[in-house]
Amino acid sequence: AVGVHIEVFHRAPTPEGERVTAYAEVTKSEGRRIEFRIEAKDGVEEIGSGTHGRMVIDLAKFAEQLKTKLR
């Protein structure tokens, strides 16, 4: 799958060296498209959130399409 969309909201800073934990949840799966809700937290609060979309692809077809961009 390849990424087709990302939206990120930075909500709070985290001191250097502190642990950050990220969570992802599939919110929708329709055909070849998958959508996720993303959340990041440090030990105190939510520091970021967002959404991410991916598309399941035919890798061979994708590779052929990329060849047209090579010089």
QUIRA-V500062 format. One record per residue. N is the residue number from 0. SS is DSSP state (H for helix, E for strand, - for the rest). PHI is phi in degrees with one decimal (none if undefined). Layout:
# QUIRA-V500062
n=(N;N)
ss=(SS;SS)
phi=(PHI;PHI)
This chain:
# QUIRA-V500062
n=(0;1;2;3;4;5;6;7;8;9;10;11;12;13;14;15;16;17;18;19;20;21;22;23;24;25;26;27;28;29;30;31;32;33;34;35;36;37;38;39;40;41;42;43;44;45;46;47;48;49;50;51;52;53;54;55;56;57;58;59;60;61;62;63;64;65;66;67;68;69;70)
ss=(-;E;E;E;E;E;E;E;E;E;-;-;-;-;-;-;-;-;-;-;E;E;E;E;E;E;E;E;E;E;-;-;E;E;E;E;E;E;E;E;E;-;-;-;-;E;E;E;E;E;E;E;E;E;E;-;-;-;H;H;H;H;H;H;H;H;H;-;-;-;-)
phi=(none;-119.0;-74.2;-124.4;-159.2;-148.3;-135.5;-126.5;-117.6;-90.2;-107.4;-161.1;-81.1;-127.9;-59.9;-54.9;90.8;-81.6;-75.7;-121.5;-114.9;-111.1;-123.6;-134.4;-131.9;-70.7;-104.1;-159.4;-138.2;-136.2;63.2;-91.3;-95.5;-126.6;-118.5;-126.0;-105.9;-118.6;-143.2;-126.5;-134.1;-101.6;-73.4;-115.8;-157.4;-71.7;-109.6;-167.5;-156.9;170.1;-131.4;-144.9;-117.5;-130.8;-126.4;-72.4;-124.5;-87.8;-61.0;-63.8;-64.7;-61.3;-61.7;-64.0;-64.1;-66.2;-59.0;-68.0;-92.5;-75.9;-92.5)
